[in-house]
Amino acid sequence: MTTTLPQGYAIRRPTLDDISVLTDLAVTNNLVTLGEQDIVEEDIRSELQTTDLERDAWLVLAPDGRIVAYALLYSNDLGKFFGEITVHPDVRRRGLGTHLRELIEARANERSGEVAPDARITLNGGIYHGDEASQRFVERAGMTHIRSFLRMEIDLTEPPPAPKWPAGLEPHTFVAGQERAVYEADDEAFQDHWGHAQRPYDEWLKWSVQRADFDPTLWFLAMDGAEIAGAALCWFTPDLGENGMGWVGQLWVRRPWRKRGLGLALLHHAFAEFYRRGVGRVALGVDSQNLTGATRLYERAGMTARHQWDSYQKELRPGVEYTTTALDGEQA
């Protein structure tokens, strides 16, 4: 079944000139769903800069010309397509989301030729846990719950414990010229994470060092001589909360250096720097069933889960699953 938009509504493709409007729309949804802002303009900019706006993105215009909804489609080139739909709370339950979902699914099917002919193809999306209307929406579309992800936080009301660095390892901050080395170490470490697929280098750059809010003094690398053993890649977002929020965007340890306390040391090191800067709230995102036990690490560091998102999936074509679903070899 193919739906049509209500009379007076229209579709057009987004451009980078729409970033501010889309940010306002996303923040409005944050406030209704989460009760707080969870996204900033640089997030939207990175999304649009890494999406084919002529083929994989749509805006919905209301009869008065306002942008009231948008949708984006991403792919990891291994058969997993990810759809994102945002509809202004004032115009929900009018069929806008359903129409955008149909456009996303049709486009994902069109792009099936981009992946290996034996690859399993799925359409994936996430909803905020407890949002019953969104749950009914994805379930009507034939999607099933497969995973949950947490936003864990800590309030730094007192100095965090001093990091205990494993012998032979010491922290350094990122310096220009280390981009490729960090990218390769990051990808290697995340090969042990569920659903992993390598992100193209140019796309990684747009989501990291090419963002306007990138601060190299918040990228902490644990070095073993010339080797990067692990990292805590952090951001400060002043627009979130009363006094801003610290984000541990990526925390990882490569396999040869695991089980030595390096992850906790990196986390405490990041906490200490945020505390020194007067940032009282620090957050990160994690797979609730993380294959390497990261959730337990964050709990030991004093972090608690404050928000949950549920990931849903619909199989578009059966086949071989090429993304990570389990650890190969020894548990990391």
Residue pairs with C-beta under 8 A, 6 or more apart in sequence:
2 102
3 95
3 98
3 99
3 102
4 95
4 99
5 11
5 60
5 95
5 96
5 99
6 94
6 95
6 96
7 63
8 62
8 63
9 60
9 61
9 62
9 63
9 68
9 94
9 96
10 60
10 61
11 58
11 59
11 60
11 61
11 103
12 58
12 59
12 61
13 53
13 54
13 57
13 58
13 59
14 22
14 48
14 53
14 57
14 58
14 59
14 70
15 53
16 45
16 48
16 49
18 48
18 59
18 67
19 41
19 44
19 45
19 48
20 41
21 67
22 44
22 48
22 67
22 70
22 86
23 39
23 40
23 41
23 43
23 44
25 67
25 68
25 69
25 70
25 86
25 88
26 39
26 43
26 44
26 86
27 37
27 39
28 88
28 89
29 86
29 87
29 88
29 89
30 36
30 37
30 38
30 39
31 37
32 89
33 128
33 131
34 128
34 307
36 240
36 241
37 239
37 240
37 241
38 151
38 240
38 307
40 213
40 237
40 239
40 240
42 211
42 212
42 213
45 211
45 212
46 206
46 207
46 211
47 72
47 84
48 57
48 72
49 206
50 74
50 203
50 206
50 207
51 57
51 72
51 73
51 74
55 107
56 72
56 73
56 74
56 107
57 70
57 71
57 72
57 73
58 70
58 71
58 100
58 103
59 67
59 69
59 70
60 67
60 68
60 69
60 70
60 87
60 96
60 99
60 100
61 67
61 68
62 68
62 91
68 87
68 88
68 90
68 91
68 96
69 85
69 86
69 87
69 88
69 91
69 96
69 97
69 100
70 85
70 86
70 100
71 83
71 84
71 85
71 86
71 100
71 101
71 103
71 104
72 83
72 84
73 81
73 82
73 83
73 84
73 104
73 107
73 108
74 81
74 82
74 84
75 81
75 82
75 108
75 111
75 114
75 115
76 82
76 197
76 199
76 323
77 114
77 115
77 197
78 115
78 116
78 119
78 197
78 322
78 323
79 115
79 116
79 119
79 120
79 121
79 122
79 317
79 319
79 321
79 322
79 323
80 121
80 122
80 124
80 195
80 197
80 323
81 104
81 108
81 111
81 121
81 122
81 123
81 124
81 316
82 123
82 124
82 125
83 101
83 104
83 105
83 108
83 123
83 124
83 125
84 125
85 97
85 100
85 101
85 104
85 125
87 96
87 97
87 100
92 133
93 133
97 137
98 137
98 141
101 137
101 141
104 123
105 123
105 141
105 314
105 316
108 121
108 123
108 316
109 316
112 121
112 316
112 317
115 121
116 320
116 322
118 319
118 320
119 317
119 319
119 320
119 322
120 315
120 317
120 318
120 319
120 320
120 321
120 322
121 315
121 316
121 317
121 319
122 313
122 314
122 315
122 316
123 143
123 313
123 314
123 316
124 311
124 312
124 313
124 314
125 138
125 143
125 311
125 312
125 313
126 149
126 309
126 310
126 311
126 312
127 134
127 135
127 137
127 138
127 309
127 310
127 312
128 134
128 307
128 308
128 309
128 310
129 148
129 307
129 308
129 309
129 310
130 308
135 310
138 312
139 312
141 314
142 314
143 312
143 313
143 314
144 312
144 313
144 314
145 310
145 311
145 312
146 311
146 312
146 313
147 194
147 195
147 287
147 288
147 289
147 310
147 311
148 287
148 288
148 289
148 308
148 309
148 310
148 311
149 285
149 286
149 287
149 288
149 308
149 309
149 310
149 311
150 285
150 286
150 287
150 288
150 295
150 305
150 307
150 308
150 309
151 283
151 284
151 285
151 305
151 306
151 307
151 308
151 309
152 283
152 284
152 285
152 286
152 295
152 298
152 299
152 303
152 304
152 305
152 306
153 281
153 282
153 283
153 303
153 304
153 306
154 271
154 281
154 282
154 283
154 301
154 302
154 303
154 304
155 280
155 281
156 271
156 274
156 275
156 279
156 280
156 281
156 282
157 280
159 272
159 275
160 268
160 271
160 272
160 275
160 302
161 268
162 268
162 272
163 171
163 264
163 265
163 266
163 268
163 269
163 272
164 261
164 264
164 265
164 268
165 171
165 222
165 262
165 265
166 257
166 260
166 261
166 262
166 265
168 224
169 222
169 223
169 224
169 229
169 257
169 262
169 265
170 222
170 223
171 220
171 221
171 222
171 223
171 266
171 269
172 220
172 221
172 222
172 223
173 216
173 217
173 218
173 219
173 220
173 221
174 182
174 216
174 219
174 220
174 221
174 233
175 216
176 216
178 221
178 228
179 205
179 209
180 201
181 228
182 219
182 221
182 228
182 231
182 233
183 201
183 204
183 205
185 228
185 231
185 252
185 254
186 204
186 231
186 233
186 250
186 252
187 198
187 199
188 254
188 255
189 230
189 252
189 253
189 254
189 255
190 196
190 252
191 324
192 255
192 291
192 292
192 324
192 327
192 332
193 287
193 290
193 291
193 292
193 324
194 287
194 289
194 290
194 291
194 323
194 324
194 325
195 323
195 324
195 325
196 323
196 324
197 322
197 323
197 324
199 207
208 214
208 233
208 249
209 216
213 235
213 236
213 237
214 235
215 234
215 235
215 236
218 233
218 234
218 235
218 236
218 270
218 273
219 231
219 232
219 233
219 234
220 231
220 232
220 233
220 234
220 266
220 269
220 270
220 273
221 228
221 230
221 231
222 228
222 229
222 230
222 231
222 253
222 257
222 262
222 265
222 266
223 229
224 257
228 254
229 253
229 254
229 256
229 257
229 262
230 251
230 252
230 253
230 254
230 257
230 262
230 263
230 266
231 250
231 251
231 252
231 266
232 248
232 250
232 251
232 266
232 267
232 269
232 270
233 248
233 249
233 250
233 251
234 246
234 247
234 248
234 249
234 270
234 273
234 274
235 246
235 247
235 249
236 244
236 245
236 246
236 247
236 274
236 277
236 279
237 244
237 245
237 246
237 247
238 244
241 281
243 278
243 279
243 280
243 281
244 279
244 281
245 279
245 281
245 282
245 283
246 270
246 274
246 279
246 281
246 282
246 283
247 282
247 283
247 284
248 267
248 270
248 282
248 283
248 284
249 284
251 263
251 266
251 267
251 270
251 284
251 294
252 263
253 262
253 263
253 266
255 332
258 292
258 332
263 294
263 297
264 297
264 300
264 301
267 297
267 298
267 301
268 301
270 282
271 282
271 301
274 282
283 306
284 298
284 303
286 294
286 295
286 298
287 294
287 295
288 295
288 305
288 308
289 295
291 324
291 326
291 327
291 332
292 327
292 331
292 332
